[in-house]
Amino acid sequence: MYVTTRFEFKSYLFADTFPVLAQSILGGADTVTGSTAYTHTMKVLNSASTGSQPPTYSILDFDGANYFTTTASQADSLALTFGAEAAAEATIKYLANPYTSYTSAPTVFASQSLSSEHLIPAWDTTVSIGGTTYTNVTTGDLTINRKTQAIYTLGTQAPYDLFARPHRSHRQVHLRRGYER
């Protein structure tokens, strides 16, 4: 039997973590501009030297009783939802090497600190598509899938590598046109 770890979580969007989630699925560098209102521009990584693979991450998780770490975690999908009357949310799924479980905190857990950043409220966001900014967005969602898969070889249950395939995306934005009752 082959072994991999699937890790999924859902969270409100925070300004300091969202760029990391986006980069894990898209792979390109995060170009930040601005001084008080920041703009993040990120493209899909197209690089022959890396096989156009996005970066991998180590994930640290604590379930209230045990500590878990996974290495070489590769993003499989990222789903964003937002609306005028709701906080923006992200759901991300990773495929990773088999996890390691600990009953006491490994050193890496002790060095982590929580962010002081607040969630991104809907009234403080803008939507820009192809360079055009829309101010009449009511709801929307964006899903990016990489269909990440494990590549197994003889002699081990763990994957030899995790391969993120070309991305596919689905997007839907609802705009309010004119005055409606």
C-alpha positions as CSV (number, residue, x, y, z in Angstrom):
1,M,0.0,0.0,0.0
2,Y,1.3,3.4,-0.9
3,V,1.2,6.2,1.6
4,T,0.6,10.0,1.2
5,T,-0.9,12.6,3.3
6,R,-3.9,14.8,2.2
7,F,-4.2,18.0,4.1
8,E,-7.1,20.3,3.7
9,F,-8.1,23.5,5.6
10,K,-10.5,26.3,5.4
11,S,-9.8,29.8,6.7
12,Y,-10.8,33.4,6.4
13,L,-8.4,35.3,4.2
14,F,-5.7,37.3,6.0
15,A,-3.4,39.8,4.2
16,D,-0.2,38.1,5.4
17,T,-1.1,34.5,4.6
18,F,-3.1,34.8,1.4
19,P,-0.1,35.5,-0.8
20,V,1.6,32.3,0.5
21,L,-1.5,30.2,-0.4
22,A,-1.7,31.8,-3.9
23,Q,2.0,31.2,-4.5
24,S,1.7,27.6,-3.4
25,I,-0.9,26.9,-6.2
26,L,0.5,29.3,-8.9
27,G,4.2,29.1,-8.3
28,G,5.3,32.5,-9.6
29,A,7.0,35.2,-7.5
30,D,4.9,37.6,-5.5
31,T,5.5,41.1,-6.6
32,V,4.3,43.6,-4.0
33,T,3.7,47.3,-4.8
34,G,2.2,50.1,-2.7
35,S,2.9,51.6,0.7
36,T,-0.4,51.6,2.6
37,A,-2.7,49.7,0.3
38,Y,-0.6,46.8,-1.0
39,T,-1.1,45.1,-4.4
40,H,0.1,41.6,-4.9
41,T,0.8,40.4,-8.5
42,M,1.5,36.8,-9.0
43,K,1.7,34.8,-12.2
44,V,1.8,31.1,-13.0
45,L,5.3,29.7,-12.9
46,N,6.5,28.7,-16.3
47,S,10.1,27.5,-15.9
48,A,11.8,24.7,-17.7
49,S,14.5,24.4,-15.0
50,T,11.9,23.6,-12.3
51,G,9.4,21.7,-14.5
52,S,7.0,24.6,-13.8
53,Q,6.4,23.2,-10.4
54,P,5.2,25.5,-7.6
55,P,7.2,25.5,-4.4
56,T,6.6,22.8,-1.7
57,Y,6.0,23.5,1.9
58,S,6.3,21.8,5.3
59,I,3.0,21.8,7.2
60,L,2.8,21.9,10.9
61,D,-0.5,20.7,12.5
62,F,-1.7,20.2,16.1
63,D,-5.1,18.4,16.6
64,G,-5.3,19.1,20.4
65,A,-3.5,15.8,21.3
66,N,-0.7,15.2,18.8
67,Y,1.6,17.2,16.6
68,F,2.0,16.3,12.9
69,T,4.5,17.4,10.3
70,T,4.4,16.8,6.6
71,T,7.2,17.6,4.1
72,A,7.2,18.3,0.4
73,S,3.5,19.4,0.6
74,Q,2.3,20.3,-2.9
75,A,-0.9,22.4,-3.4
76,D,-3.6,20.5,-5.2
77,S,-6.4,23.0,-5.2
78,L,-7.3,26.5,-3.9
79,A,-10.9,27.8,-3.7
80,L,-11.7,31.4,-2.8
81,T,-15.2,32.7,-2.0
82,F,-16.2,36.3,-1.3
83,G,-19.2,38.4,-1.0
84,A,-20.4,41.9,-0.1
85,E,-21.9,40.6,3.2
86,A,-19.3,38.0,4.1
87,A,-15.6,37.7,4.9
88,A,-13.4,36.3,2.1
89,E,-12.6,32.6,2.6
90,A,-10.0,30.2,1.2
91,T,-10.1,26.4,1.2
92,I,-6.8,24.8,0.2
93,K,-5.8,21.1,-0.3
94,Y,-2.3,19.8,-0.2
95,L,-0.8,16.4,-1.1
96,A,2.3,15.5,0.9
97,N,4.7,12.9,1.9
98,P,3.6,10.6,4.8
99,Y,3.2,12.6,8.0
100,T,5.3,12.2,11.2
101,S,3.4,12.2,14.5
102,Y,4.7,13.4,17.8
103,T,3.2,13.3,21.3
104,S,5.2,16.3,22.5
105,A,6.0,19.4,20.5
106,P,9.0,19.2,18.2
107,T,11.3,22.2,18.4
108,V,9.8,23.8,15.2
109,F,6.4,24.2,16.9
110,A,7.9,26.2,19.7
111,S,9.4,28.8,17.3
112,Q,6.1,29.6,15.6
113,S,4.2,32.8,16.4
114,L,0.6,33.8,15.7
115,S,0.0,36.7,13.3
116,S,-1.6,40.0,14.5
117,E,-3.2,40.6,11.1
118,H,-7.0,40.9,10.9
119,L,-9.2,39.1,8.4
120,I,-10.0,40.9,5.2
121,P,-13.5,42.4,5.4
122,A,-15.6,42.5,2.2
123,W,-16.0,46.3,2.3
124,D,-12.2,46.7,2.1
125,T,-11.6,44.7,-1.1
126,T,-11.6,45.3,-4.8
127,V,-11.9,43.0,-7.7
128,S,-9.8,43.6,-10.8
129,I,-10.2,41.3,-13.8
130,G,-7.9,41.9,-16.8
131,G,-7.0,45.4,-15.5
132,T,-10.6,46.5,-15.1
133,T,-11.8,47.3,-11.6
134,Y,-15.4,46.4,-10.7
135,T,-17.2,48.2,-7.9
136,N,-20.5,46.4,-8.2
137,V,-19.5,42.8,-7.2
138,T,-22.0,41.1,-4.9
139,T,-20.4,37.6,-4.7
140,G,-17.8,35.5,-6.4
141,D,-15.7,32.4,-6.3
142,L,-12.4,31.3,-7.9
143,T,-11.2,27.7,-7.9
144,I,-7.7,26.7,-9.2
145,N,-7.0,23.0,-9.5
146,R,-3.5,21.5,-10.1
147,K,-4.6,17.8,-9.9
148,T,-1.4,17.0,-8.0
149,Q,-0.5,13.4,-8.0
150,A,2.0,11.2,-6.3
151,I,4.6,9.4,-8.4
152,Y,5.6,6.0,-6.8
153,T,8.6,3.9,-7.5
154,L,9.7,0.4,-6.4
155,G,11.1,-0.1,-2.9
156,T,9.2,2.4,-0.8
157,Q,5.6,3.2,0.2
158,A,6.3,7.0,0.2
159,P,6.1,8.8,-3.2
160,Y,9.2,9.4,-5.1
161,D,7.9,12.8,-6.0
162,L,4.6,14.9,-6.0
163,F,3.8,16.3,-9.4
164,A,1.5,19.4,-9.8
165,R,-0.1,19.2,-13.2
166,P,-1.0,22.3,-15.3
167,H,-3.6,24.4,-13.5
168,R,-7.3,24.6,-14.4
169,S,-9.4,27.3,-13.1
170,H,-13.1,28.1,-12.7
171,R,-14.3,31.6,-11.8
172,Q,-17.6,33.2,-11.3
173,V,-18.3,36.8,-10.3
174,H,-21.8,38.2,-9.7
175,L,-22.2,41.9,-10.6
176,R,-25.2,44.0,-9.7
177,R,-26.4,46.1,-12.6
178,G,-28.4,49.2,-12.0
179,Y,-31.0,49.6,-9.2
180,E,-32.7,46.4,-8.2
181,R,-35.4,45.8,-5.5
